């Protein structure tokens, strides 16, 4: 009997050891992958054309990441359909940490409310890694218009419903939705004139064909400094060093009209957690680099510090709800 009991004890010990060994082995590949990562070049997909602010910001950060990580972080421009082509491409890519998407307010937060059929799900198909920068819009008016403050503009618009027109870079863009949110908060109605891009809208604003516009500091700034446009208010939560005299919407008496166009990095769903954490940590270091900080300030952007992983996911949820409400208020029919 003693031999039988001893034999059973031995079998039990071996079984326990086998299970423990199997569990350790199961966890080993993920840990090993995280330790080895990255072992080859990383593709960072920017779903817009080269040369824009999204592209230039990405290339600068990618340069710093390449230096820090010891592997190339290569920008791939896959533009088209308002950023949806490149975004869908990454959603269908292998979840191994070697394909990133430059996520934006438009592709991840606005598009679900603007399109009936979206061939990717921002929450199901991606893992939020880390937010990068947020850029407010500035309400600029033609220098010849009579309203010299935002209060004067609102008063004029209330007395003349629909007579003030505003330009935008196109339906559903940040320049359009900023204007729609402001109108809702201020209780006014202006007439929307959509353009195919910010540049032609600004040209008509400077020329007098358009009354007002919500545009980004980097593109509106030269016209403001030249005296061709007057900046009345900006949609960020704090003033910008590049235009320190321009108040925020809250300071001007319109809290709730804050809106920024933001960017961040997301990866395909299923990417191992240790790899996601490594990317987040490396991106955090890159965003703290003096050259990146200077770039952000020069372009009127703010580095979104510590908006990573779960915080980035919560940030995305809040933005999706805000923009769904703005789209509904504006009466924009999904395409």
C-alpha positions as CSV (number, residue, x, y, z in Angstrom):
1,X,0.0,0.0,0.0
2,X,2.8,2.3,0.9
3,X,4.3,1.7,-2.6
4,X,1.0,2.6,-4.3
5,X,0.6,5.8,-2.3
6,X,4.2,6.8,-3.1
7,X,3.6,6.0,-6.8
8,X,0.4,8.2,-6.7
9,X,2.2,11.0,-5.0
10,X,4.9,10.9,-7.6
11,X,2.4,11.0,-10.5
12,X,0.6,14.0,-8.8
13,X,3.9,15.9,-8.4
14,X,4.8,15.2,-12.1
15,X,1.4,16.3,-13.2
16,X,1.6,19.6,-11.2
17,X,5.1,20.2,-12.6
18,X,3.9,19.6,-16.2
19,X,1.0,22.0,-15.8
20,X,3.2,24.7,-14.3
21,X,5.8,24.1,-17.0
22,X,3.1,24.4,-19.7
23,X,1.8,27.7,-18.2
24,X,5.3,29.1,-18.1
25,X,5.9,28.0,-21.7
26,X,2.6,29.6,-22.8
27,X,3.7,32.9,-21.3
28,X,7.2,32.7,-22.6
29,X,6.5,33.5,-26.3
30,X,4.8,36.8,-25.5
31,X,7.6,37.8,-23.0
32,X,10.2,36.8,-25.5
33,X,8.5,38.8,-28.3
34,X,8.4,41.9,-26.1
35,X,12.1,41.5,-25.2
36,X,13.1,41.1,-28.8
37,X,10.8,43.8,-30.1
38,X,11.5,45.5,-32.4
39,X,13.7,43.1,-34.4
40,X,12.9,44.6,-37.8
41,X,11.6,47.8,-39.4
42,X,8.2,49.2,-38.3
43,X,5.7,50.6,-40.8
44,X,3.9,53.7,-39.5
45,X,1.0,54.3,-41.9
46,X,-0.1,57.9,-42.3
47,X,-3.5,57.8,-44.1
48,X,-3.0,61.2,-45.8
49,X,-0.8,62.7,-48.6
50,X,2.8,63.7,-47.9
51,X,3.6,67.3,-47.0
52,X,0.7,68.1,-44.7
53,X,1.0,68.8,-40.9
54,X,0.1,65.2,-40.2
55,X,2.9,63.9,-42.4
56,X,5.6,66.3,-41.2
57,X,4.7,65.6,-37.5
58,X,4.9,61.9,-38.1
59,X,8.2,62.0,-39.9
60,X,9.8,64.0,-37.1
61,X,8.6,61.7,-34.4
62,X,9.5,58.7,-36.5
63,X,13.1,60.0,-36.8
64,X,13.4,60.3,-33.0
65,X,11.8,56.8,-32.5
66,X,14.3,55.3,-35.0
67,X,17.2,56.7,-33.0
68,X,15.8,55.5,-29.7
69,X,14.6,52.0,-30.7
70,X,17.5,50.9,-32.9
71,X,15.2,49.9,-35.7
72,X,13.8,52.0,-38.6
73,X,10.3,53.5,-38.1
74,X,9.2,54.1,-41.7
75,X,6.4,56.4,-42.7
76,X,4.1,54.9,-45.4
77,X,1.5,57.3,-46.9
78,X,-1.6,55.4,-47.8
79,X,-4.1,58.3,-48.6
80,X,-7.6,58.3,-49.9
81,X,-11.2,58.6,-48.8
82,X,-10.5,61.0,-46.0
83,X,-8.0,58.7,-44.4
84,X,-10.2,55.6,-44.5
85,X,-8.1,53.6,-47.0
86,X,-4.9,53.7,-44.9
87,X,-6.9,53.1,-41.6
88,X,-8.6,50.1,-43.0
89,X,-5.3,48.7,-44.3
90,X,-3.9,48.7,-40.8
91,X,-7.0,47.3,-39.3
92,X,-6.5,44.2,-41.5
93,X,-2.7,44.0,-40.8
94,X,-1.0,41.4,-38.6
95,X,-1.3,42.3,-34.9
96,X,2.4,42.0,-34.2
97,X,3.4,45.6,-33.5
98,X,5.1,46.2,-36.8
99,X,2.2,48.2,-38.4
100,X,0.9,51.3,-36.8
101,X,-1.8,53.8,-37.8
102,X,-1.6,57.5,-37.4
103,X,-5.0,57.9,-35.8
104,X,-6.8,61.2,-36.0
105,X,-10.0,62.9,-34.7
106,X,-11.5,62.5,-38.2
107,X,-10.7,58.9,-38.9
108,X,-11.4,57.5,-35.4
109,X,-13.9,59.9,-33.8
110,X,-15.9,61.7,-36.5
111,X,-16.2,59.1,-39.3
112,X,-18.4,56.7,-37.3
113,X,-21.0,59.4,-37.2
114,X,-20.4,60.7,-40.8
115,X,-20.6,57.4,-42.7
116,X,-23.3,54.8,-42.8
117,X,-20.9,52.1,-43.7
118,X,-17.4,52.3,-42.2
119,X,-15.1,49.3,-43.1
120,X,-13.3,49.4,-39.8
121,X,-14.4,49.8,-36.2
122,X,-12.2,52.2,-34.2
123,X,-12.9,50.4,-30.9
124,X,-13.0,46.8,-32.1
125,X,-10.3,46.7,-34.7
126,X,-7.7,48.8,-32.9
127,X,-5.8,49.1,-29.6
128,X,-5.2,52.7,-28.5
129,X,-1.5,53.1,-27.7
130,X,-0.8,56.8,-27.0
131,X,-2.2,60.2,-28.0
132,X,0.3,62.6,-29.5
133,X,-0.8,66.1,-30.2
134,X,-4.0,68.3,-30.1
135,X,-4.5,71.4,-32.2
136,X,-7.3,73.9,-31.7
137,X,-8.8,75.9,-34.4
138,X,-8.9,79.7,-34.5
139,X,-11.9,81.7,-35.4
140,X,-10.6,84.2,-38.0
141,X,-12.6,86.9,-39.9
142,X,-11.9,89.0,-42.9
143,X,-10.1,92.2,-41.6
144,X,-12.7,94.4,-43.4
145,X,-15.7,92.9,-41.5
146,X,-17.3,95.1,-38.8
147,X,-17.1,92.6,-35.9
148,X,-13.9,93.1,-34.0
149,X,-14.6,90.7,-31.1
150,X,-16.4,87.4,-30.9
151,X,-19.2,89.0,-28.9
152,X,-19.8,91.5,-31.7
153,X,-19.8,88.6,-34.2
154,X,-22.4,86.7,-32.2
155,X,-24.6,89.7,-31.7
156,X,-24.5,90.5,-35.5
157,X,-25.3,86.9,-36.3
158,X,-28.2,86.8,-34.0
159,X,-29.7,89.9,-35.6
160,X,-28.9,88.6,-39.1
161,X,-29.6,84.8,-39.1
162,X,-27.8,83.1,-41.9
163,X,-26.3,86.2,-43.3
164,X,-22.8,85.5,-42.0
165,X,-21.1,82.7,-43.9
166,X,-18.3,80.5,-42.9
167,X,-15.8,78.5,-44.9
168,X,-14.4,75.1,-44.1
169,X,-11.9,72.5,-45.5
170,X,-14.9,70.3,-46.3
171,X,-18.0,68.7,-44.7
172,X,-17.2,66.8,-41.6
173,X,-13.7,68.2,-41.2
174,X,-12.4,69.7,-37.9
175,X,-12.8,73.2,-39.4
176,X,-16.5,72.4,-40.1
177,X,-17.3,70.7,-36.9
178,X,-15.6,73.4,-34.8
179,X,-17.9,76.0,-36.4
180,X,-21.0,73.8,-35.8
181,X,-20.2,73.3,-32.2
182,X,-19.6,77.0,-31.7
183,X,-22.9,77.9,-33.3
184,X,-24.7,75.5,-31.0
185,X,-23.1,76.9,-27.9
186,X,-23.5,80.5,-29.0
187,X,-27.1,80.1,-30.3
188,X,-26.4,81.5,-33.7
189,X,-26.9,80.2,-37.3
190,X,-24.3,80.9,-40.0
191,X,-24.3,79.6,-43.6
192,X,-21.7,76.9,-44.4
193,X,-19.6,77.1,-47.5
194,X,-17.5,73.9,-47.9
195,X,-14.3,73.8,-49.9
196,X,-11.9,71.1,-50.9
197,X,-9.2,71.9,-48.5
198,X,-8.3,74.7,-46.1
199,X,-6.1,76.7,-48.6
200,X,-8.9,77.7,-51.0
201,X,-11.2,78.5,-48.2
202,X,-8.6,80.8,-46.6
203,X,-7.9,82.4,-50.0
204,X,-11.6,83.4,-50.3
205,X,-11.7,84.5,-46.7
206,X,-8.7,86.9,-47.3
207,X,-10.3,88.0,-50.6
208,X,-13.6,88.8,-48.9
209,X,-15.9,86.1,-50.5
210,X,-16.1,84.4,-47.1
211,X,-16.9,86.2,-43.8
212,X,-15.4,83.9,-41.1
213,X,-13.6,80.5,-40.7
214,X,-12.4,78.2,-38.0
215,X,-8.9,77.2,-39.2
216,X,-5.6,75.9,-37.7
217,X,-3.0,78.3,-36.3
218,X,-0.2,77.0,-38.7
219,X,-2.2,77.9,-41.8
220,X,-4.1,81.0,-40.6
221,X,-1.1,82.4,-38.7
222,X,0.7,84.1,-41.6
223,X,-2.5,85.9,-42.7
224,X,-3.2,87.0,-39.1
225,X,0.4,88.4,-38.8
226,X,0.0,90.2,-42.1
227,X,-3.1,91.9,-40.9
228,X,-5.3,90.3,-43.6
229,X,-7.3,88.3,-41.0
230,X,-8.5,89.1,-37.5
231,X,-8.3,86.3,-34.9
232,X,-11.3,86.5,-32.5
233,X,-11.1,83.4,-30.4
234,X,-9.5,79.9,-30.3
235,X,-11.1,76.6,-29.4
236,X,-8.4,75.2,-27.1
237,X,-8.5,75.0,-23.3
238,X,-5.5,77.3,-22.9
239,X,-4.0,80.1,-24.9
240,X,-1.3,79.5,-27.5
241,X,2.1,81.0,-27.2
242,X,2.1,81.7,-30.9
243,X,-1.1,83.9,-30.6
244,X,-1.1,84.8,-26.8
245,X,-3.6,87.7,-27.2
246,X,-6.3,85.5,-28.6
247,X,-8.7,84.3,-25.8
248,X,-10.1,80.8,-25.5
249,X,-13.8,80.2,-26.1
250,X,-14.3,79.8,-22.3
251,X,-12.6,83.1,-21.6
252,X,-14.7,84.8,-24.2
253,X,-17.9,83.5,-22.5
254,X,-18.6,80.3,-24.5
255,X,-17.5,77.3,-22.4
256,X,-18.4,74.1,-24.0
257,X,-17.3,75.2,-27.5
258,X,-13.8,73.7,-27.0
259,X,-12.6,71.4,-29.8
260,X,-9.2,70.2,-30.9
261,X,-8.1,68.0,-33.8
262,X,-5.9,65.3,-32.2
263,X,-3.6,62.6,-33.3
264,X,-2.2,59.4,-31.8
265,X,-0.9,55.9,-32.5
266,X,-3.1,52.8,-32.6
267,X,-2.3,49.2,-33.6
268,X,-4.4,46.3,-34.8
269,X,-6.5,44.5,-32.1
270,X,-4.8,41.5,-30.8
271,X,-1.3,43.0,-30.6
272,X,0.4,41.5,-27.5
273,X,0.1,43.7,-24.4
274,X,3.8,43.9,-23.7
275,X,4.5,45.1,-27.2
276,X,1.8,47.7,-27.0
277,X,3.3,48.9,-23.7
278,X,6.8,49.1,-25.2
279,X,5.4,51.2,-28.2
280,X,3.6,53.5,-25.7
281,X,6.7,54.0,-23.6
282,X,8.9,54.7,-26.6
283,X,6.4,57.2,-28.0
284,X,6.2,58.9,-24.7
285,X,10.0,59.4,-24.8
286,X,9.9,60.7,-28.3
287,X,7.2,63.3,-27.6
288,X,9.3,64.6,-24.8
289,X,12.2,65.3,-27.2
290,X,13.1,69.0,-27.4
291,X,12.8,69.0,-31.2
292,X,9.3,67.5,-31.1
293,X,8.3,70.0,-28.3
294,X,9.5,72.9,-30.4
295,X,7.7,71.6,-33.5
296,X,4.4,71.4,-31.6
297,X,4.6,74.9,-30.2
298,X,5.6,76.4,-33.5
299,X,2.5,74.8,-35.1
300,X,0.1,75.7,-32.4
301,X,-0.2,72.2,-31.1
302,X,-0.1,70.8,-27.5
303,X,1.6,67.5,-26.6
304,X,-1.0,65.3,-25.0
305,X,1.1,64.1,-22.0
306,X,0.2,60.8,-20.4
307,X,-2.9,60.1,-22.5
308,X,-1.9,56.5,-23.1
309,X,-3.4,53.0,-23.1
310,X,-6.6,53.0,-21.0
311,X,-6.6,56.9,-20.8
312,X,-6.4,57.1,-24.6
313,X,-9.3,54.6,-24.9
314,X,-11.4,56.8,-22.5
315,X,-10.3,59.9,-24.4
316,X,-11.5,58.3,-27.7
317,X,-14.9,57.3,-26.2
318,X,-15.4,60.9,-25.0
319,X,-14.5,62.3,-28.4
320,X,-16.8,59.9,-30.3
321,X,-19.7,61.0,-28.1
322,X,-19.0,64.7,-28.5
323,X,-18.7,64.5,-32.3
324,X,-21.8,62.3,-32.7
325,X,-23.7,65.0,-30.8
326,X,-22.2,67.8,-33.0
327,X,-23.0,65.9,-36.2
328,X,-26.6,65.4,-35.0
329,X,-27.0,69.1,-34.0
330,X,-25.6,70.2,-37.4
331,X,-28.1,68.0,-39.2
332,X,-25.4,66.3,-41.2
333,X,-26.8,63.2,-42.9
334,X,-24.3,60.2,-42.9
335,X,-23.1,59.4,-46.4
